Amino acid sequence: MSYDIYCYRSTLGRPDEDEWDAVVSADTAKGTQKNSDPATKLALVKALTASNPRLEAFDFDYGEIARLTTTTIEEAKNQFNHFELNPPKGDPAIQLTVYDNHVFITVPYWYQDEAADEVFTTLKAYINVIHDTAGYFVYDPQTGQSFDPSVMDLEGLNKYLSVTEYLSENVLAGDGVPPAKKPWWKIW
């Protein structure tokens, strides 16, 4: 489970809950990217890595992808033409996936207290870099808010903390591992 954020290119010029879904769906449809904007995608990757030089780009092995999916290398490149930026171990675990017309950001639900504050500060900084670079608006599915980050701030910290608290109390056994389930047939 993760807290997910979508930063998207708007053609309406205003935040809209319906538009983000259309942009993301079109952008992630395998091999059918419409309105491709590789220059903005590269500008976003450069700006994000300049804001945090510790981010590392994931290198796709297109030959292996082609072999496993029985496609050509060219088809694999078309299918996986996004950038994944990952932090090194020890940094806040925020993954950014940069597509042609949107950026998908994901954060695992394992931070609490001050660590969660730090993660959301970093998350807000990334959102501002994305908006300053490409003018993208933000959609937060957890809160149902679509907003312009130059006008409004990300307000999902309380929602994030409530889910993290629920998971730590009800799902995880305190060590980050889901509790073992008894087989259905054991009644003792």
N, CA and C of each residue as an Amber inpcrd file, in Angstrom:
protein
   564
   0.8370000  -1.1800000   0.0000000   0.0000000   0.0000000   0.0000000
   0.8750000   1.2350000   0.0000000   0.3830000   2.2390000  -0.6940000
   1.1650000   3.4700000  -0.7630000   0.2580000   4.6830000  -0.9040000
   0.8140000   5.8040000  -0.5110000   0.1630000   7.0970000  -0.6990000
   0.6020000   7.5900000  -2.0680000  -0.3410000   7.8130000  -2.9650000
  -0.0190000   8.1430000  -4.3500000  -0.4590000   9.5520000  -4.6970000
   0.3530000  10.2070000  -5.5030000   0.0790000  11.5600000  -5.9880000
   0.2940000  11.5560000  -7.4990000  -0.5720000  12.2750000  -8.2090000
  -0.4310000  12.4500000  -9.6530000  -0.2590000  13.9290000  -9.9550000
   0.8170000  14.2680000 -10.6360000   1.0210000  15.6220000 -11.1560000
   0.8060000  15.5140000 -12.6610000  -0.0770000  16.3400000 -13.2080000
  -0.4840000  16.1290000 -14.5970000  -0.5530000  17.4330000 -15.3940000
  -0.3430000  17.2710000 -16.7000000  -0.4640000  18.3890000 -17.6450000
  -1.9470000  18.6290000 -17.8960000  -2.3690000  19.8630000 -17.7160000
  -3.7690000  20.2080000 -17.9210000  -3.9440000  20.9480000 -19.2380000
  -4.9660000  20.5720000 -19.9710000  -5.3290000  21.3400000 -21.1680000
  -6.4350000  22.3360000 -20.8370000  -7.0720000  22.1380000 -19.6740000
  -8.1400000  23.0440000 -19.2460000  -7.5850000  24.3290000 -18.6220000
  -6.3620000  24.2570000 -18.1140000  -5.7630000  25.4210000 -17.4600000
  -6.2260000  25.6180000 -16.0310000  -6.8700000  24.5930000 -15.4800000
  -7.3200000  24.6290000 -14.0900000  -7.3480000  23.1900000 -13.5680000
  -7.2160000  23.0140000 -12.2590000  -7.2890000  21.6630000 -11.7080000
  -8.6740000  21.0520000 -11.9380000  -8.6940000  19.7740000 -12.2930000
  -9.9590000  19.1100000 -12.5640000  -9.8190000  17.6190000 -12.2520000
 -10.7210000  17.0980000 -11.4080000 -10.6560000  15.6980000 -10.9880000
 -10.8230000  14.7320000 -12.1540000 -11.6350000  15.0850000 -13.1280000
 -11.8570000  14.1930000 -14.2640000 -10.6990000  14.2160000 -15.2560000
 -10.0990000  15.3870000 -15.4250000  -9.0290000  15.5130000 -16.4120000
  -7.8080000  14.6910000 -16.0360000  -7.4260000  14.6550000 -14.7580000
  -6.2160000  13.9200000 -14.3730000  -6.3270000  12.4620000 -14.7830000
  -7.5080000  11.8660000 -14.6150000  -7.6940000  10.4570000 -14.9520000
  -7.5040000  10.2160000 -16.4440000  -8.0430000  11.1060000 -17.2700000
  -7.8950000  10.9620000 -18.7240000  -6.4350000  11.0980000 -19.1360000
  -5.7300000  12.0490000 -18.5290000  -4.3120000  12.2580000 -18.8540000
  -3.4970000  11.0380000 -18.4610000  -3.6880000  10.5490000 -17.2610000
  -2.9190000   9.4040000 -16.7690000  -3.2470000   8.1490000 -17.5810000
  -4.5150000   7.9180000 -17.8630000  -4.9040000   6.7410000 -18.6480000
  -4.2810000   6.7640000 -20.0360000  -4.3220000   7.9170000 -20.6930000
  -3.7360000   8.0320000 -22.0310000  -2.2180000   7.8920000 -21.9770000
  -1.6120000   8.4410000 -20.9380000  -0.1550000   8.4450000 -20.8230000
   0.4110000   7.0650000 -20.5010000  -0.3400000   6.2430000 -19.8100000
   0.1830000   4.9420000 -19.3970000  -0.3100000   3.7870000 -20.2470000
  -1.1780000   4.0600000 -21.2190000  -1.6150000   3.0050000 -22.1330000
  -0.3890000   2.5020000 -22.8840000  -0.1560000   1.2370000 -22.7920000
   1.0660000   0.6370000 -23.3420000   1.2570000   0.9550000 -24.8300000
   2.2880000   1.7170000 -25.1120000   2.6800000   1.9740000 -26.4930000
   1.7720000   2.9210000 -27.2620000   0.8580000   3.5990000 -26.5800000
  -0.0680000   4.4750000 -27.3020000  -0.0390000   5.9060000 -26.7600000
   1.1230000   6.3790000 -26.3450000   1.2050000   7.7180000 -25.7890000
   0.7370000   8.7460000 -26.8130000  -0.1560000   9.6020000 -26.3430000
  -0.6550000  10.6780000 -27.1910000  -0.0780000  11.9840000 -26.6690000
   0.0930000  12.9330000 -27.5610000   0.6340000  14.2450000 -27.1740000
   1.9550000  14.0920000 -26.4370000   2.8050000  13.2290000 -26.9460000
   4.0900000  12.9720000 -26.3190000   4.9030000  14.2600000 -26.2200000
   5.5090000  14.4540000 -25.0710000   6.3260000  15.6400000 -24.8320000
   7.6390000  15.2310000 -24.1710000   8.5400000  14.6090000 -24.9480000
   9.7870000  14.1380000 -24.3460000  10.6660000  15.2730000 -23.8110000
  10.5670000  16.4710000 -24.3670000  11.3930000  17.5820000 -23.8790000
  10.9960000  17.9540000 -22.4460000   9.7010000  18.0210000 -22.1780000
   9.2470000  18.3250000 -20.8210000   9.5960000  17.1870000 -19.8770000
   9.4470000  15.9560000 -20.3570000   9.7910000  14.7980000 -19.5330000
  11.2660000  14.8670000 -19.1160000  12.1370000  15.1570000 -20.0420000
  13.5620000  15.2680000 -19.7190000  13.8450000  16.4620000 -18.8170000
  13.1510000  17.5680000 -19.0440000  13.3180000  18.7500000 -18.1840000
  12.8990000  18.4290000 -16.7500000  11.8250000  17.6610000 -16.6040000
  11.3820000  17.2650000 -15.2670000  12.4100000  16.3750000 -14.5780000
  12.9450000  15.4070000 -15.3090000  13.9650000  14.5240000 -14.7310000
  15.1720000  15.3400000 -14.2950000  15.6160000  16.2670000 -15.1300000
  16.7700000  17.1130000 -14.7780000  16.4700000  17.9710000 -13.5570000
  15.2940000  18.5790000 -13.5150000  14.9400000  19.4500000 -12.3910000
  14.8150000  18.6500000 -11.0900000  14.2090000  17.4800000 -11.1590000
  14.0530000  16.6610000  -9.9560000  15.4070000  16.1710000  -9.4420000
  16.2760000  15.7300000 -10.3490000  17.5940000  15.2650000  -9.9040000
  18.4830000  16.4220000  -9.4720000  18.2340000  17.6250000  -9.9960000
  18.9750000  18.7980000  -9.5150000  18.5020000  19.1630000  -8.1050000
  17.2010000  18.9920000  -7.8420000  16.6800000  19.3080000  -6.5120000
  17.1250000  18.2790000  -5.4740000  17.3500000  17.0510000  -5.9140000
  17.8690000  16.0010000  -5.0400000  18.8290000  15.1350000  -5.8550000
  20.1130000  15.4830000  -5.8410000  21.1040000  14.7360000  -6.6240000
  21.2520000  13.2690000  -6.1990000  20.6570000  12.9070000  -5.0830000
  20.7420000  11.5140000  -4.6300000  19.7290000  10.6120000  -5.3370000
  18.7740000  11.1980000  -6.0570000  17.8250000  10.3760000  -6.8140000
  18.5680000   9.6090000  -7.8970000  18.1840000   8.3620000  -8.0630000
  18.8360000   7.5030000  -9.0560000  17.8070000   7.0320000 -10.0700000
  18.1540000   7.1240000 -11.3420000  17.2610000   6.6450000 -12.4030000
  17.4140000   5.1360000 -12.5340000  16.2830000   4.4590000 -12.6390000
  16.2780000   3.0180000 -12.8530000  16.5500000   2.7630000 -14.3290000
  17.5010000   1.8850000 -14.6130000  17.8320000   1.5490000 -15.9980000
  17.0720000   0.2920000 -16.4230000  16.2210000   0.4540000 -17.4320000
  15.4830000  -0.6860000 -17.9660000  16.4020000  -1.5140000 -18.8510000
  16.3380000  -2.8160000 -18.7160000  17.0620000  -3.7340000 -19.5890000
  16.0990000  -4.1270000 -20.7060000  16.0930000  -3.3260000 -21.7760000
  15.1300000  -3.5250000 -22.8590000  15.2910000  -4.8750000 -23.5510000
  16.5110000  -5.3530000 -23.6300000  16.7280000  -6.6700000 -24.2230000
  16.0600000  -7.7640000 -23.4010000  16.1920000  -7.6860000 -22.0960000
  15.5740000  -8.6820000 -21.2170000  14.0540000  -8.5410000 -21.2280000
  13.5540000  -7.3110000 -21.2340000  12.1060000  -7.0870000 -21.3180000
  11.5670000  -7.6940000 -22.6120000  12.2550000  -7.4370000 -23.7110000
  11.8170000  -7.9790000 -25.0040000  11.8080000  -9.5050000 -24.9790000
  12.8290000 -10.0910000 -24.3900000  12.9130000 -11.5530000 -24.3090000
  11.7710000 -12.1230000 -23.4730000  11.5030000 -11.5060000 -22.3260000
  10.4730000 -12.0210000 -21.4220000   9.0560000 -11.8000000 -21.9350000
   8.8600000 -10.7380000 -22.7060000   7.5150000 -10.4230000 -23.1930000
   7.3190000 -10.8070000 -24.6580000   8.3030000 -11.4260000 -25.2420000
   8.2910000 -11.8210000 -26.6640000   7.9210000 -10.6540000 -27.5760000
   8.5400000  -9.5170000 -27.3340000   8.4040000  -8.3420000 -28.1910000
   9.7840000  -7.9980000 -28.7240000   9.8340000  -7.0010000 -29.5650000
  11.1320000  -6.5360000 -30.0450000  11.6970000  -5.5360000 -29.0360000
  12.9690000  -5.2720000 -29.1630000  13.5970000  -4.2820000 -28.2890000
  12.9600000  -2.9090000 -28.5140000  12.6630000  -2.5900000 -29.7590000
  12.0200000  -1.3080000 -30.0670000  10.6460000  -1.2120000 -29.4080000
   9.8770000  -2.3050000 -29.4480000   8.5630000  -2.3180000 -28.7900000
   8.7110000  -2.1710000 -27.2720000   9.7220000  -2.8040000 -26.7090000
   9.9730000  -2.6760000 -25.2710000  10.3320000  -1.2330000 -24.9170000
  11.1330000  -0.5790000 -25.7630000  11.4770000   0.8310000 -25.5160000
  10.2360000   1.7200000 -25.5860000   9.3490000   1.4380000 -26.5280000
   8.1120000   2.2170000 -26.6330000   7.1950000   1.9780000 -25.4410000
   7.1840000   0.7560000 -24.9630000   6.3120000   0.3960000 -23.8530000
   6.8380000   0.9390000 -22.5230000   8.1350000   0.9960000 -22.3620000
   8.7530000   1.4640000 -21.1210000   9.5720000   2.7230000 -21.4080000
   8.8790000   3.7770000 -21.8460000   9.5800000   5.0110000 -22.2230000
   9.4760000   6.0810000 -21.1410000   9.2530000   5.6560000 -19.9080000
   9.2010000   6.5890000 -18.7870000  10.4970000   6.4860000 -17.9740000
  10.6470000   7.4000000 -17.0280000  11.8020000   7.3950000 -16.1280000
  11.3170000   7.0950000 -14.7170000  12.0130000   6.2150000 -14.0210000
  11.7550000   5.9580000 -12.6140000  12.9160000   6.5160000 -11.8210000
  12.6030000   7.4120000 -10.9050000  13.6160000   8.0040000 -10.0430000
  13.4080000   7.4860000  -8.6280000  14.4570000   6.8870000  -8.0740000
  14.3810000   6.2750000  -6.7540000  15.4370000   6.8700000  -5.8370000
  15.0930000   7.0170000  -4.5610000  16.0830000   7.5060000  -3.6040000
  16.9970000   6.3660000  -3.1640000  18.1850000   6.6770000  -2.7000000
  19.0400000   5.6210000  -2.1600000  18.5210000   5.1880000  -0.7850000
  18.9840000   4.0520000  -0.3400000  18.5980000   3.5490000   0.9800000
  18.9590000   4.5940000   2.0360000  18.0320000   4.8290000   2.9410000
  18.2560000   5.8020000   4.0040000  17.5450000   7.1260000   3.7700000
  17.2690000   7.4540000   2.5070000  16.5040000   8.6590000   2.1890000
  15.0150000   8.3370000   2.2720000  14.1550000   9.3640000   2.3830000
  12.7210000   9.0850000   2.3470000  12.3670000   8.2930000   1.0830000
  11.6050000   7.2330000   1.2610000  11.2820000   6.3110000   0.1670000
  10.1670000   6.8800000  -0.7020000  10.5160000   7.8660000  -1.4980000
   9.5830000   8.4960000  -2.4240000  10.0440000   8.1520000  -3.8260000
   9.2070000   7.4010000  -4.5580000   9.5370000   7.0590000  -5.9390000
   8.7640000   7.9750000  -6.8710000   9.4590000   8.4960000  -7.8750000
   8.8450000   9.3660000  -8.8780000   8.9590000   8.6860000 -10.2350000
   7.8390000   8.5480000 -10.9300000   7.8250000   7.9690000 -12.2680000
   7.3720000   9.0620000 -13.2200000   8.2580000   9.4430000 -14.1390000
   8.0100000  10.5700000 -15.0370000   7.5950000  10.0460000 -16.4030000
   6.3500000  10.3210000 -16.7690000   5.7910000   9.9560000 -18.0680000
   5.7790000  11.1970000 -18.9540000   5.2420000  11.0580000 -20.1550000
   5.2080000  12.1850000 -21.0810000   4.3570000  13.3480000 -20.5830000
   3.2260000  13.0670000 -19.9410000   2.2920000  14.1210000 -19.5610000
   1.8860000  14.0950000 -18.0920000   2.5540000  13.2810000 -17.2980000
   2.2790000  13.2870000 -15.8590000   3.4490000  12.6670000 -15.1010000
   3.4540000  12.9340000 -13.8060000   4.4320000  12.3350000 -12.9090000
   3.6440000  11.6260000 -11.8130000   3.9620000  10.3590000 -11.6070000
   3.3360000   9.5630000 -10.5640000   4.3130000   9.4920000  -9.4000000
   3.8320000   9.8450000  -8.2060000   4.6680000   9.8300000  -7.0060000
   4.0360000   8.8650000  -6.0110000   4.8690000   8.0140000  -5.4250000
   4.3510000   7.0470000  -4.4660000   5.2350000   6.9940000  -3.2200000
   4.5650000   6.8880000  -2.0730000   5.2340000   6.8450000  -0.7670000
   4.6430000   5.6800000   0.0240000   5.4680000   4.7880000   0.5550000
   4.9210000   3.6870000   1.3500000   4.3500000   4.1980000   2.6770000
   3.3800000   3.4720000   3.1840000   2.7560000   3.8210000   4.4640000
   3.5490000   3.2250000   5.6250000   4.7550000   3.7320000   5.8540000
   5.4680000   3.2120000   7.0190000   6.0950000   4.3130000   7.8620000
   5.9080000   5.5510000   7.4820000   6.4800000   6.6590000   8.2540000
   5.4870000   7.1650000   9.2880000   6.0130000   7.5120000  10.4660000
   5.1830000   8.0600000  11.5280000   5.8510000   9.3010000  12.1140000
   5.0610000  10.1200000  12.7870000   5.5310000  11.2660000  13.5550000
   6.4380000  12.1890000  12.7300000   7.6390000  12.4770000  13.2590000
   8.5520000  13.4110000  12.5850000   9.0160000  12.8890000  11.2310000
   9.1590000  11.5760000  11.1250000   9.5740000  10.9990000   9.8430000
   8.5150000  11.2550000   8.7710000   7.2440000  11.1700000   9.1410000
   6.1660000  11.4630000   8.1930000   6.1810000  12.9420000   7.8110000
   6.4360000  13.8090000   8.7710000   6.5620000  15.2440000   8.4690000
   7.6780000  15.4860000   7.4620000   8.8150000  14.8240000   7.6640000
   9.9530000  14.9710000   6.7470000   9.6010000  14.4730000   5.3470000
   8.9130000  13.3410000   5.2780000   8.5170000  12.7870000   3.9860000
   7.5850000  13.7560000   3.2620000   6.6140000  14.3250000   3.9680000
   5.6780000  15.2440000   3.3270000   6.3480000  16.5650000   2.9470000
   7.3410000  16.9930000   3.7040000   8.1060000  18.1780000   3.3090000
   8.8380000  17.9080000   1.9980000   9.4540000  16.7380000   1.8850000
  10.1530000  16.3510000   0.6560000   9.1670000  16.1970000  -0.4900000
   8.0290000  15.5720000  -0.2260000   6.9940000  15.3830000  -1.2330000
   6.5020000  16.7270000  -1.7740000   6.2650000  17.6790000  -0.8830000
   5.8240000  19.0190000  -1.2940000   6.8990000  19.7120000  -2.1290000
   8.1640000  19.5080000  -1.7640000   9.2570000  20.1100000  -2.5370000
   9.2750000  19.5350000  -3.9570000   9.1020000  18.2170000  -4.0910000
   9.0520000  17.6030000  -5.4220000   7.8690000  18.1450000  -6.2260000
   6.7070000  18.2600000  -5.5980000   5.5280000  18.7890000  -6.2760000
   5.7950000  20.2010000  -6.7810000   6.4540000  21.0190000  -5.9740000
   6.7680000  22.3930000  -6.3970000   7.7620000  22.4200000  -7.5480000
   8.7510000  21.5320000  -7.5320000   9.7090000  21.4430000  -8.6460000
   8.9610000  21.0670000  -9.9280000   8.0650000  20.1050000  -9.8290000
   7.2950000  19.6610000 -10.9950000   6.4220000  20.7920000 -11.5210000
   5.7590000  21.5040000 -10.6230000   4.9030000  22.6180000 -11.0530000
   5.7460000  23.7470000 -11.6570000   6.8560000  24.0900000 -11.0050000
   7.7070000  25.1720000 -11.5170000   8.3130000  24.8290000 -12.8780000
   8.6090000  23.5610000 -13.1070000   9.2290000  23.1240000 -14.3530000
   8.2230000  22.9660000 -15.4830000   7.0830000  22.3590000 -15.1860000
   6.1510000  21.9950000 -16.2610000   4.7500000  22.5840000 -16.1040000
   4.4770000  23.2480000 -14.9850000   3.1520000  23.8220000 -14.7720000
   2.0830000  22.7890000 -14.4580000   2.4780000  21.5870000 -14.0470000
   1.5200000  20.5250000 -13.7810000   0.6920000  20.8180000 -12.5340000
  -0.5790000  20.4030000 -12.5920000  -1.4500000  20.4350000 -11.4300000
  -1.3210000  19.1010000 -10.6990000  -1.9410000  19.0070000  -9.5350000
  -1.8020000  17.8340000  -8.6790000  -3.1670000  17.2330000  -8.3840000
  -3.2170000  15.9050000  -8.3900000  -4.3980000  15.2010000  -7.9130000
  -3.9630000  14.2330000  -6.8220000  -4.6350000  14.3180000  -5.6700000
  -4.3770000  13.4490000  -4.5300000  -5.5950000  12.5450000  -4.3530000
  -5.5370000  11.2830000  -4.8120000  -6.7040000  10.4050000  -4.7140000
  -7.1130000  10.0750000  -3.2820000  -6.1840000  10.1700000  -2.3440000
  -6.5180000   9.8590000  -0.9570000  -7.4700000  10.9000000  -0.3650000
  -7.2950000  12.1600000  -0.7540000  -8.1650000  13.2250000  -0.2420000
  -9.2110000  13.6410000  -1.2690000  -9.0390000  13.1950000  -2.5170000
  -9.9700000  13.5650000  -3.5830000  -9.7680000  14.9900000  -4.0730000
  -8.6210000  15.5870000  -3.7580000  -8.3660000  16.9720000  -4.1440000
  -7.5280000  17.0750000  -5.4050000  -7.9510000  17.9570000  -6.2850000
  -7.1620000  18.3600000  -7.4400000  -6.8430000  19.8320000  -7.2170000
  -5.5690000  20.1960000  -7.3420000  -5.2100000  21.5720000  -6.9910000
  -3.9910000  22.0730000  -7.7480000  -3.8690000  23.3960000  -7.7410000
  -2.7140000  24.1010000  -8.2870000  -1.7540000  24.3140000  -7.1180000
  -0.5560000  23.7110000  -7.1480000   0.3560000  23.8210000  -6.0060000
   0.9040000  25.2340000  -5.7690000   0.6960000  26.1450000  -6.7190000
   1.1160000  27.5200000  -6.4660000   0.0660000  28.2800000  -5.6570000
  -1.1290000  27.6770000  -5.5440000  -2.2290000  28.3040000  -4.8200000
  -2.5360000  27.5550000  -3.5220000  -2.3960000  26.2410000  -3.5660000
  -2.7670000  25.3970000  -2.4260000  -1.6460000  24.4130000  -2.1370000
  -1.5230000  24.0340000  -0.8790000  -0.5020000  23.0890000  -0.4610000
  -1.0950000  21.6870000  -0.3430000  -0.2640000  20.6800000  -0.4780000
  -0.6800000  19.2910000  -0.2670000  -1.1500000  19.1570000   1.1750000
  -2.3590000  18.6340000   1.3560000  -2.9510000  18.5560000   2.6900000
  -3.1950000  17.1330000   3.1510000  -2.4550000  16.1760000   2.6550000
  -2.7350000  14.7740000   2.9370000  -2.0310000  14.1580000   4.1250000
  -1.2510000  14.9390000   4.8770000  -0.4740000  14.3570000   5.9680000
  -1.3650000  13.6590000   6.9970000  -2.4490000  14.2820000   7.4060000
  -3.3230000  13.6510000   8.4000000  -3.9210000  12.3470000   7.8750000
  -4.3060000  12.3300000   6.6100000  -4.8260000  11.1020000   5.9960000
  -3.7350000  10.0250000   5.9900000  -2.5250000  10.4200000   5.5910000
  -1.3940000   9.4940000   5.5730000  -1.1640000   8.9010000   6.9690000
  -1.1220000   9.7600000   7.9820000  -0.8680000   9.3030000   9.3440000
  -1.9710000   8.3690000   9.8520000  -3.2190000   8.6390000   9.4740000
  -4.3110000   7.7680000   9.9290000  -4.1910000   6.3760000   9.3120000
  -3.8030000   6.2990000   8.0560000  -3.6350000   4.9910000   7.4130000
  -2.4300000   4.2680000   7.9990000  -1.3330000   5.0010000   8.1970000
  -0.1380000   4.3980000   8.7920000  -0.4480000   3.8460000  10.1740000
  -1.1890000   4.6060000  10.9750000  -1.5580000   4.1590000  12.3160000
  -2.4350000   2.9050000  12.2490000  -3.4070000   2.9230000  11.3480000
  -4.2800000   1.7570000  11.1830000  -3.4620000   0.5210000  10.8030000
  -2.5700000   0.6800000   9.8420000  -1.7620000  -0.4600000   9.4040000
  -0.8810000  -0.9880000  10.5270000  -0.2520000  -0.0880000  11.2760000
   0.6460000  -0.5460000  12.3400000  -0.1230000  -1.2340000  13.4660000
  -1.3660000  -0.8100000  13.7130000  -2.1590000  -1.4150000  14.7900000
  -2.8830000  -2.6790000  14.3510000  -3.3050000  -2.7540000  13.0970000
  -4.2000000  -3.8240000  12.6830000  -3.6450000  -4.8080000  11.6630000
  -2.6020000  -4.4300000  10.9530000  -2.1180000  -5.2900000   9.8820000
  -0.7120000  -5.8020000  10.1590000   0.1620000  -4.9160000  10.5630000
   1.5520000  -5.3040000  10.7690000   1.7690000  -5.8130000  12.1890000
   2.6800000  -6.7510000  12.3310000   2.9450000  -7.3520000  13.6450000
   3.9780000  -6.5570000  14.4260000   4.1610000  -5.2840000  14.0920000
   5.1180000  -4.4510000  14.8120000   6.5110000  -4.4780000  14.2260000
   6.7900000  -5.4370000  13.3560000   8.1200000  -5.5450000  12.7740000
   8.1050000  -5.3000000  11.2720000   7.0030000  -4.7470000  10.7840000
   6.8970000  -4.4510000   9.3640000   6.4710000  -5.6450000   8.5310000
   6.1250000  -6.7540000   9.2050000   5.7330000  -7.9620000   8.5010000
   4.2780000  -8.2750000   8.8460000   3.4490000  -8.5350000   7.8500000
   2.0590000  -8.8970000   8.1580000   2.0200000 -10.1300000   9.0580000
   1.0530000 -10.1640000   9.9870000   0.9850000 -11.3260000  10.8850000
   0.6550000 -12.5970000  10.1040000   1.2030000 -13.7010000  10.5660000
   0.9350000 -14.9910000   9.9220000  -0.5170000 -15.3720000  10.1780000
  -1.1740000 -15.8710000   9.1480000  -2.5540000 -16.3040000   9.2890000
  -2.5700000 -17.8040000   9.5800000  -3.5250000 -18.1840000  10.4100000
  -3.7120000 -19.6080000  10.6490000  -4.3360000 -20.2150000   9.3990000
  -3.9930000 -21.4430000   9.0970000  -4.7020000 -22.1190000   8.0070000
  -6.1940000 -22.1540000   8.3250000  -7.0190000 -22.0730000   7.3210000
  -8.4590000 -22.0150000   7.5250000  -9.0150000 -23.2120000   8.2690000
  -8.3200000 -24.3390000   8.1490000  -8.8280000 -25.5600000   8.7400000
  -8.4330000 -25.7400000  10.2060000  -7.5280000 -24.8870000  10.7420000
  -7.1480000 -24.9990000  12.1440000  -8.0880000 -24.1530000  12.9960000
  -8.6900000 -24.7860000  13.9630000  -9.6180000 -24.0440000  14.8210000
  -9.0010000 -23.7450000  16.1880000  -7.8230000 -24.2130000  16.4850000
  -7.1770000 -23.9320000  17.7630000  -6.0830000 -22.9280000  17.6190000
